[in-house]
Amino acid sequence: MTHKRRPFGEMLREKRIEKKFSLRKFAELVGVSPTYLSQVEQGNVMPPTADRVKRMAELLGENPDLWIALAGRVPEDLPGIIQKQPTAMPELLREASGLTADQLRKLSEQAKKLKERGN
């Protein structure tokens, strides 16, 4: 069963209110204007940069990578990672596409062990 993903702004507003942040205070903490934040929450403008979305997620106690994806952005460190290995990283991502969350966790654990061993 598929379900429609809720708009980023709607989820942001819900979580902000749940955590008892005023619009003005939250905007100040994130580094945007209250007017812009209101427009994001209403879905009238695109979500802010990945860096600002990350800050929002941290303030709300949410997973930054998940929130960056929900905002339609890409974490700012990923392009640099891909560019360091311009053929191997895209190949790895394409091969990993379609794996389950559990399979991806296992693959990530294996990669971490390889890095730790220096292989």
PAKOL-802308 format. One record per atom (N, C-alpha, C): residue number from 1; x, y, z; residue in three letters; atom name. Coordinates in steps of 0.05 Angstrom, whole numbers, plus 5000, padded with zeros to 4 digits. Each point is the difference from the previous one (the first is absolute). Layout:
REM PAKOL-802308
+-----+------+------+------+-----+------+
|   n |    X |    Y |    Z | res | atom |
+-----+------+------+------+-----+------+
| NUM |    X |    Y |    Z | ALA |   CA |
...
+-----+------+------+------+-----+------+
//
This chain:
REM PAKOL-802308
+-----+------+------+------+-----+------+
|   n |    X |    Y |    Z | res | atom |
+-----+------+------+------+-----+------+
|   1 | 5017 | 4976 | 5000 | MET |    N |
|   1 | 4983 | 5024 | 5000 | MET |   CA |
|   1 | 5018 | 5025 | 5000 | MET |    C |
|   2 | 4995 | 5018 | 4982 | THR |    N |
|   2 | 5015 | 5025 | 4999 | THR |   CA |
|   2 | 4983 | 5022 | 5012 | THR |    C |
|   3 | 5014 | 5019 | 5012 | HIS |    N |
|   3 | 4986 | 5023 | 5011 | HIS |   CA |
|   3 | 5014 | 5025 | 4992 | HIS |    C |
|   4 | 4985 | 5021 | 4998 | LYS |    N |
|   4 | 5010 | 5025 | 4991 | LYS |   CA |
|   4 | 5018 | 5012 | 5022 | LYS |    C |
|   5 | 5024 | 5009 | 4992 | ARG |    N |
|   5 | 5018 | 5013 | 5019 | ARG |   CA |
|   5 | 4989 | 5028 | 5006 | ARG |    C |
|   6 | 5000 | 5007 | 5025 | ARG |    N |
|   6 | 4991 | 5026 | 5009 | ARG |   CA |
|   6 | 5020 | 5021 | 4991 | ARG |    C |
|   7 | 4990 | 5024 | 4994 | PRO |    N |
|   7 | 5018 | 5022 | 4992 | PRO |   CA |
|   7 | 5020 | 5007 | 5023 | PRO |    C |
|   8 | 5024 | 5007 | 4992 | PHE |    N |
|   8 | 5021 | 5007 | 5020 | PHE |   CA |
|   8 | 4990 | 5022 | 5019 | PHE |    C |
|   9 | 4989 | 5021 | 4989 | GLY |    N |
|   9 | 4992 | 5022 | 5017 | GLY |   CA |
|   9 | 4979 | 4993 | 5020 | GLY |    C |
|  10 | 4982 | 4982 | 4993 | GLU |    N |
|  10 | 4979 | 4991 | 5018 | GLU |   CA |
|  10 | 5012 | 4985 | 5023 | GLU |    C |
|  11 | 5019 | 4982 | 4994 | MET |    N |
|  11 | 5013 | 4985 | 5021 | MET |   CA |
|  11 | 5017 | 5018 | 5018 | MET |    C |
|  12 | 5014 | 5019 | 4987 | LEU |    N |
|  12 | 5016 | 5019 | 5016 | LEU |   CA |
|  12 | 4983 | 5015 | 5020 | LEU |    C |
|  13 | 4978 | 5011 | 4990 | ARG |    N |
|  13 | 4982 | 5016 | 5018 | ARG |   CA |
|  13 | 4990 | 4982 | 5023 | ARG |    C |
|  14 | 4992 | 4976 | 4994 | GLU |    N |
|  14 | 4989 | 4982 | 5021 | GLU |   CA |
|  14 | 5022 | 4995 | 5021 | GLU |    C |
|  15 | 5024 | 4993 | 4991 | LYS |    N |
|  15 | 5022 | 4994 | 5020 | LYS |   CA |
|  15 | 5008 | 5025 | 5015 | LYS |    C |
|  16 | 5001 | 5023 | 4986 | ARG |    N |
|  16 | 5008 | 5025 | 5014 | ARG |   CA |
|  16 | 4981 | 5007 | 5022 | ARG |    C |
|  17 | 4974 | 4997 | 4995 | ILE |    N |
|  17 | 4979 | 5006 | 5020 | ILE |   CA |
|  17 | 5002 | 4979 | 5022 | ILE |    C |
|  18 | 5003 | 4975 | 4993 | GLU |    N |
|  18 | 5002 | 4978 | 5019 | GLU |   CA |
|  18 | 5023 | 5005 | 5020 | GLU |    C |
|  19 | 5022 | 5011 | 4990 | LYS |    N |
|  19 | 5024 | 5006 | 5017 | LYS |   CA |
|  19 | 4998 | 5028 | 5013 | LYS |    C |
|  20 | 4977 | 5013 | 4996 | LYS |    N |
|  20 | 4994 | 5026 | 5012 | LYS |   CA |
|  20 | 5019 | 5023 | 4992 | LYS |    C |
|  21 | 5008 | 4999 | 4975 | PHE |    N |
|  21 | 5016 | 5023 | 4989 | PHE |   CA |
|  21 | 4980 | 5019 | 4987 | PHE |    C |
|  22 | 5003 | 5026 | 5006 | SER |    N |
|  22 | 4984 | 5020 | 4985 | SER |   CA |
|  22 | 5012 | 5002 | 4972 | SER |    C |
|  23 | 4985 | 5009 | 4981 | LEU |    N |
|  23 | 5010 | 5004 | 4973 | LEU |   CA |
|  23 | 5024 | 5019 | 5000 | LEU |    C |
|  24 | 4998 | 5022 | 5014 | ARG |    N |
|  24 | 5021 | 5020 | 5002 | ARG |   CA |
|  24 | 5026 | 4988 | 5012 | ARG |    C |
|  25 | 4997 | 4986 | 5022 | LYS |    N |
|  25 | 5024 | 4989 | 5014 | LYS |   CA |
|  25 | 5013 | 4979 | 4983 | LYS |    C |
|  26 | 4984 | 4982 | 4988 | PHE |    N |
|  26 | 5011 | 4979 | 4984 | PHE |   CA |
|  26 | 5015 | 5011 | 4976 | PHE |    C |
|  27 | 4988 | 5020 | 4987 | ALA |    N |
|  27 | 5013 | 5013 | 4977 | ALA |   CA |
|  27 | 5026 | 5012 | 5008 | ALA |    C |
|  28 | 5001 | 5013 | 5023 | GLU |    N |
|  28 | 5025 | 5012 | 5010 | GLU |   CA |
|  28 | 5021 | 4979 | 5005 | GLU |    C |
|  29 | 4993 | 4977 | 5012 | LEU |    N |
|  29 | 5019 | 4979 | 5005 | LEU |   CA |
|  29 | 5011 | 4987 | 4975 | LEU |    C |
|  30 | 4983 | 5000 | 4979 | VAL |    N |
|  30 | 5008 | 4987 | 4974 | VAL |   CA |
|  30 | 5015 | 5020 | 4983 | VAL |    C |
|  31 | 4995 | 5026 | 5004 | GLY |    N |
|  31 | 5014 | 5020 | 4984 | GLY |   CA |
|  31 | 4985 | 5008 | 4975 | GLY |    C |
|  32 | 4973 | 5000 | 5002 | VAL |    N |
|  32 | 4983 | 5009 | 4978 | VAL |   CA |
|  32 | 4980 | 5020 | 5012 | VAL |    C |
|  33 | 4986 | 5014 | 4982 | SER |    N |
|  33 | 4980 | 5019 | 5010 | SER |   CA |
|  33 | 4974 | 4985 | 5007 | SER |    C |
|  34 | 4985 | 5011 | 5019 | PRO |    N |
|  34 | 4975 | 4988 | 5007 | PRO |   CA |
|  34 | 4981 | 4998 | 4976 | PRO |    C |
|  35 | 5001 | 5021 | 4983 | THR |    N |
|  35 | 4983 | 5000 | 4976 | THR |   CA |
|  35 | 5007 | 4977 | 4982 | THR |    C |
|  36 | 5026 | 4996 | 4995 | TYR |    N |
|  36 | 5008 | 4978 | 4983 | TYR |   CA |
|  36 | 4992 | 4973 | 5012 | TYR |    C |
|  37 | 5005 | 4996 | 5026 | LEU |    N |
|  37 | 4992 | 4975 | 5014 | LEU |   CA |
|  37 | 4970 | 4995 | 4997 | LEU |    C |
|  38 | 4984 | 5021 | 5003 | SER |    N |
|  38 | 4971 | 4997 | 4997 | SER |   CA |
|  38 | 4994 | 4991 | 4971 | SER |    C |
|  39 | 5013 | 5012 | 4981 | GLN |    N |
|  39 | 4996 | 4992 | 4972 | GLN |   CA |
|  39 | 5008 | 4971 | 4995 | GLN |    C |
|  40 | 5022 | 4991 | 5012 | VAL |    N |
|  40 | 5008 | 4972 | 4998 | VAL |   CA |
|  40 | 4978 | 4982 | 5011 | VAL |    C |
|  41 | 4991 | 5006 | 5024 | GLU |    N |
|  41 | 4980 | 4984 | 5014 | GLU |   CA |
|  41 | 4974 | 4999 | 4984 | GLU |    C |
|  42 | 4994 | 5021 | 4986 | GLN |    N |
|  42 | 4975 | 5000 | 4983 | GLN |   CA |
|  42 | 5004 | 4987 | 4973 | GLN |    C |
|  43 | 5025 | 4993 | 4994 | GLY |    N |
|  43 | 5005 | 4987 | 4974 | GLY |   CA |
|  43 | 5001 | 5020 | 4977 | GLY |    C |
|  44 | 5004 | 5025 | 5006 | ASN |    N |
|  44 | 5000 | 5021 | 4979 | ASN |   CA |
|  44 | 5028 | 5004 | 4987 | ASN |    C |
|  45 | 5021 | 4991 | 5014 | VAL |    N |
|  45 | 5027 | 5002 | 4990 | VAL |   CA |
|  45 | 5015 | 4974 | 5005 | VAL |    C |
|  46 | 5022 | 4996 | 4986 | MET |    N |
|  46 | 5016 | 4976 | 5004 | MET |   CA |
|  46 | 5012 | 5000 | 5028 | MET |    C |
|  47 | 5004 | 4976 | 5011 | PRO |    N |
|  47 | 5014 | 4998 | 5026 | PRO |   CA |
|  47 | 5028 | 5013 | 4997 | PRO |    C |
|  48 | 5011 | 5008 | 5023 | PRO |    N |
|  48 | 5027 | 5012 | 5000 | PRO |   CA |
|  48 | 5022 | 4980 | 4992 | PRO |    C |
|  49 | 5024 | 5009 | 5001 | THR |    N |
|  49 | 5023 | 4984 | 4993 | THR |   CA |
|  49 | 5002 | 4975 | 5019 | THR |    C |
|  50 | 5015 | 4981 | 4991 | ALA |    N |
|  50 | 5004 | 4975 | 5016 | ALA |   CA |
|  50 | 5012 | 5007 | 5027 | ALA |    C |
|  51 | 5018 | 5019 | 5001 | ASP |    N |
|  51 | 5013 | 5008 | 5025 | ASP |   CA |
|  51 | 4979 | 5011 | 5020 | ASP |    C |
|  52 | 4982 | 5016 | 4990 | ARG |    N |
|  52 | 4979 | 5011 | 5018 | ARG |   CA |
|  52 | 4980 | 4979 | 5008 | ARG |    C |
|  53 | 4993 | 4982 | 4981 | VAL |    N |
|  53 | 4982 | 4979 | 5007 | VAL |   CA |
|  53 | 5012 | 4982 | 5021 | VAL |    C |
|  54 | 5026 | 4995 | 4998 | LYS |    N |
|  54 | 5015 | 4985 | 5020 | LYS |   CA |
|  54 | 4997 | 5013 | 5028 | LYS |    C |
|  55 | 5003 | 5026 | 5000 | ARG |    N |
|  55 | 4998 | 5015 | 5026 | ARG |   CA |
|  55 | 4971 | 4997 | 5011 | ARG |    C |
|  56 | 4980 | 5002 | 4982 | MET |    N |
|  56 | 4973 | 4997 | 5009 | MET |   CA |
|  56 | 4995 | 4973 | 5012 | MET |    C |
|  57 | 5010 | 4979 | 4987 | ALA |    N |
|  57 | 4997 | 4973 | 5010 | ALA |   CA |
|  57 | 5013 | 4996 | 5027 | ALA |    C |
|  58 | 5024 | 5012 | 5003 | GLU |    N |
|  58 | 5014 | 4998 | 5026 | GLU |   CA |
|  58 | 4984 | 5013 | 5022 | GLU |    C |
|  59 | 4990 | 5024 | 4994 | LEU |    N |
|  59 | 4984 | 5015 | 5020 | LEU |   CA |
|  59 | 4975 | 4984 | 5008 | LEU |    C |
|  60 | 4989 | 4985 | 4981 | LEU |    N |
|  60 | 4975 | 4986 | 5005 | LEU |   CA |
|  60 | 5005 | 4971 | 5010 | LEU |    C |
|  61 | 5025 | 4992 | 5002 | GLY |    N |
|  61 | 5007 | 4973 | 5009 | GLY |   CA |
|  61 | 4993 | 4979 | 4979 | GLY |    C |
|  62 | 5003 | 5007 | 4975 | GLU |    N |
|  62 | 4994 | 4982 | 4978 | GLU |   CA |
|  62 | 5025 | 4992 | 4985 | GLU |    C |
|  63 | 4999 | 4979 | 4983 | ASN |    N |
|  63 | 5023 | 4991 | 4985 | ASN |   CA |
|  63 | 5006 | 5020 | 4977 | ASN |    C |
|  64 | 5023 | 5013 | 5001 | PRO |    N |
|  64 | 5006 | 5020 | 4979 | PRO |   CA |
|  64 | 5000 | 4989 | 4972 | PRO |    C |
|  65 | 5011 | 4976 | 4995 | ASP |    N |
|  65 | 5000 | 4989 | 4973 | ASP |   CA |
|  65 | 4972 | 4995 | 4990 | ASP |    C |
|  66 | 4983 | 4990 | 5017 | LEU |    N |
|  66 | 4972 | 4995 | 4992 | LEU |   CA |
|  66 | 4986 | 5027 | 4993 | LEU |    C |
|  67 | 5004 | 5020 | 5017 | TRP |    N |
|  67 | 4987 | 5025 | 4995 | TRP |   CA |
|  67 | 5011 | 5014 | 4975 | TRP |    C |
|  68 | 5025 | 4997 | 4995 | ILE |    N |
|  68 | 5012 | 5012 | 4976 | ILE |   CA |
|  68 | 4987 | 4987 | 4975 | ILE |    C |
|  69 | 4996 | 4973 | 5001 | ALA |    N |
|  69 | 4987 | 4986 | 4978 | ALA |   CA |
|  69 | 4971 | 5009 | 4997 | ALA |    C |
|  70 | 4986 | 5003 | 5023 | LEU |    N |
|  70 | 4972 | 5008 | 4999 | LEU |   CA |
|  70 | 4997 | 5028 | 4988 | LEU |    C |
|  71 | 5021 | 5016 | 5003 | ALA |    N |
|  71 | 5000 | 5027 | 4989 | ALA |   CA |
|  71 | 5008 | 5001 | 4971 | ALA |    C |
|  72 | 5006 | 4976 | 4989 | GLY |    N |
|  72 | 5008 | 4999 | 4972 | GLY |   CA |
|  72 | 5028 | 5009 | 4995 | GLY |    C |
|  73 | 5017 | 4999 | 5020 | ARG |    N |
|  73 | 5028 | 5009 | 4999 | ARG |   CA |
|  73 | 5018 | 4976 | 5003 | ARG |    C |
|  74 | 5026 | 5005 | 4995 | VAL |    N |
|  74 | 5021 | 4980 | 5003 | VAL |   CA |
|  74 | 5019 | 5010 | 5021 | VAL |    C |
|  75 | 5008 | 4983 | 5019 | PRO |    N |
|  75 | 5020 | 5009 | 5020 | PRO |   CA |
|  75 | 5025 | 5012 | 4987 | PRO |    C |
|  76 | 5009 | 5023 | 5011 | GLU |    N |
|  76 | 5021 | 5015 | 4986 | GLU |   CA |
|  76 | 5027 | 4986 | 4998 | GLU |    C |
|  77 | 5004 | 4979 | 5017 | ASP |    N |
|  77 | 5026 | 4986 | 4998 | ASP |   CA |
|  77 | 5000 | 4979 | 4978 | ASP |    C |
|  78 | 4977 | 4992 | 4990 | LEU |    N |
|  78 | 4999 | 4978 | 4980 | LEU |   CA |
|  78 | 5013 | 5006 | 4973 | LEU |    C |
|  79 | 4996 | 5024 | 4988 | PRO |    N |
|  79 | 5013 | 5005 | 4974 | PRO |   CA |
|  79 | 5031 | 4997 | 5002 | PRO |    C |
|  80 | 5011 | 5010 | 5022 | GLY |    N |
|  80 | 5030 | 4998 | 5003 | GLY |   CA |
|  80 | 5008 | 4971 | 5003 | GLY |    C |
|  81 | 4985 | 4984 | 5014 | ILE |    N |
|  81 | 5006 | 4972 | 5003 | ILE |   CA |
|  81 | 4999 | 4986 | 4973 | ILE |    C |
|  82 | 4980 | 5006 | 4985 | ILE |    N |
|  82 | 4997 | 4988 | 4973 | ILE |   CA |
|  82 | 5023 | 5009 | 4982 | ILE |    C |
|  83 | 5007 | 5025 | 5001 | GLN |    N |
|  83 | 5021 | 5010 | 4982 | GLN |   CA |
|  83 | 5028 | 4989 | 5007 | GLN |    C |
|  84 | 5004 | 4991 | 5024 | LYS |    N |
|  84 | 5026 | 4988 | 5007 | LYS |   CA |
|  84 | 5003 | 4973 | 4986 | LYS |    C |
|  85 | 4978 | 4986 | 4995 | GLN |    N |
|  85 | 5000 | 4974 | 4987 | GLN |   CA |
|  85 | 4979 | 5002 | 4978 | GLN |    C |
|  86 | 5005 | 5015 | 4978 | PRO |    N |
|  86 | 4979 | 5006 | 4980 | PRO |   CA |
|  86 | 4989 | 4977 | 4984 | PRO |    C |
|  87 | 5013 | 4977 | 5000 | THR |    N |
|  87 | 4988 | 4977 | 4987 | THR |   CA |
|  87 | 4991 | 4979 | 5020 | THR |    C |
|  88 | 5015 | 4996 | 5021 | ALA |    N |
|  88 | 4994 | 4979 | 5020 | ALA |   CA |
|  88 | 4975 | 5007 | 5016 | ALA |    C |
|  89 | 4998 | 5025 | 5009 | MET |    N |
|  89 | 4977 | 5007 | 5018 | MET |   CA |
|  89 | 4973 | 4998 | 4985 | MET |    C |
|  90 | 4998 | 5012 | 4976 | PRO |    N |
|  90 | 4974 | 4997 | 4986 | PRO |   CA |
|  90 | 4994 | 4970 | 4995 | PRO |    C |
|  91 | 5020 | 4984 | 4993 | GLU |    N |
|  91 | 4996 | 4972 | 4995 | GLU |   CA |
|  91 | 4989 | 4986 | 5026 | GLU |    C |
|  92 | 5012 | 5007 | 5023 | LEU |    N |
|  92 | 4992 | 4988 | 5025 | LEU |   CA |
|  92 | 4971 | 5009 | 5006 | LEU |    C |
|  93 | 4993 | 5025 | 4996 | LEU |    N |
|  93 | 4973 | 5009 | 5005 | LEU |   CA |
|  93 | 4980 | 4986 | 4982 | LEU |    C |
|  94 | 5007 | 4997 | 4975 | ARG |    N |
|  94 | 4982 | 4987 | 4981 | ARG |   CA |
|  94 | 4995 | 4970 | 5008 | ARG |    C |
|  95 | 5022 | 4987 | 5008 | GLU |    N |
|  95 | 4997 | 4972 | 5008 | GLU |   CA |
|  95 | 4984 | 4998 | 5026 | GLU |    C |
|  96 | 5003 | 5019 | 5018 | ALA |    N |
|  96 | 4986 | 4999 | 5026 | ALA |   CA |
|  96 | 4971 | 5008 | 4997 | ALA |    C |
|  97 | 4993 | 5013 | 4978 | SER |    N |
|  97 | 4973 | 5009 | 4996 | SER |   CA |
|  97 | 4982 | 4975 | 4999 | SER |    C |
|  98 | 4978 | 5001 | 5015 | GLY |    N |
|  98 | 4982 | 4978 | 5000 | GLY |   CA |
|  98 | 5004 | 4981 | 5024 | GLY |    C |
|  99 | 5022 | 5003 | 5014 | LEU |    N |
|  99 | 5004 | 4983 | 5024 | LEU |   CA |
|  99 | 4981 | 5009 | 5022 | LEU |    C |
| 100 | 4994 | 4982 | 5017 | THR |    N |
| 100 | 4982 | 5007 | 5023 | THR |   CA |
| 100 | 5016 | 5017 | 5020 | THR |    C |
| 101 | 4986 | 5012 | 5018 | ALA |    N |
| 101 | 5013 | 5016 | 5021 | ALA |   CA |
| 101 | 5019 | 4982 | 5017 | ALA |    C |
| 102 | 4992 | 4976 | 5005 | ASP |    N |
| 102 | 5017 | 4981 | 5015 | ASP |   CA |
| 102 | 5025 | 4993 | 4985 | ASP |    C |
| 103 | 4997 | 4995 | 4974 | GLN |    N |
| 103 | 5023 | 4994 | 4983 | GLN |   CA |
| 103 | 5019 | 5024 | 4998 | GLN |    C |
| 104 | 4989 | 5024 | 4999 | LEU |    N |
| 104 | 5017 | 5024 | 4999 | LEU |   CA |
| 104 | 5015 | 5004 | 5026 | LEU |    C |
| 105 | 4988 | 4994 | 5022 | ARG |    N |
| 105 | 5013 | 5002 | 5026 | ARG |   CA |
| 105 | 5024 | 4980 | 5001 | ARG |    C |
| 106 | 4996 | 4976 | 4991 | LYS |    N |
| 106 | 5021 | 4980 | 4999 | LYS |   CA |
| 106 | 5023 | 5009 | 4982 | LYS |    C |
| 107 | 4993 | 5011 | 4977 | LEU |    N |
| 107 | 5020 | 5009 | 4981 | LEU |   CA |
| 107 | 5016 | 5023 | 5013 | LEU |    C |
| 108 | 4986 | 5018 | 5014 | SER |    N |
| 108 | 5013 | 5022 | 5013 | SER |   CA |
| 108 | 5019 | 4991 | 5022 | SER |    C |
| 109 | 4991 | 4980 | 5015 | GLU |    N |
| 109 | 5017 | 4988 | 5021 | GLU |   CA |
| 109 | 5025 | 4988 | 4988 | GLU |    C |
| 110 | 4997 | 4986 | 4978 | GLN |    N |
| 110 | 5023 | 4988 | 4986 | GLN |   CA |
| 110 | 5020 | 5021 | 4991 | GLN |    C |
| 111 | 4989 | 5022 | 4989 | ALA |    N |
| 111 | 5017 | 5022 | 4990 | ALA |   CA |
| 111 | 5015 | 5012 | 5024 | ALA |    C |
| 112 | 4987 | 5004 | 5022 | LYS |    N |
| 112 | 5013 | 5011 | 5024 | LYS |   CA |
| 112 | 5022 | 4982 | 5009 | LYS |    C |
| 113 | 4996 | 4974 | 5001 | LYS |    N |
| 113 | 5021 | 4981 | 5008 | LYS |   CA |
| 113 | 5024 | 5001 | 4981 | LYS |    C |
| 114 | 4994 | 5003 | 4974 | LEU |    N |
| 114 | 5022 | 5001 | 4980 | LEU |   CA |
| 114 | 5016 | 5026 | 5005 | LEU |    C |
| 115 | 4988 | 5022 | 5006 | LYS |    N |
| 115 | 5014 | 5025 | 5005 | LYS |   CA |
| 115 | 5017 | 4998 | 5025 | LYS |    C |
| 116 | 4989 | 4987 | 5021 | GLU |    N |
| 116 | 5014 | 4997 | 5025 | GLU |   CA |
| 116 | 5025 | 4983 | 4997 | GLU |    C |
| 117 | 4998 | 4980 | 4983 | ARG |    N |
| 117 | 5023 | 4982 | 4995 | ARG |   CA |
| 117 | 5020 | 5012 | 4980 | ARG |    C |
| 118 | 4991 | 5021 | 4986 | GLY |    N |
| 118 | 5018 | 5012 | 4981 | GLY |   CA |
| 118 | 5002 | 4985 | 4974 | GLY |    C |
| 119 | 4980 | 4983 | 4994 | ASN |    N |
| 119 | 5000 | 4984 | 4975 | ASN |   CA |
| 119 | 4987 | 5015 | 4978 | ASN |    C |
+-----+------+------+------+-----+------+
//
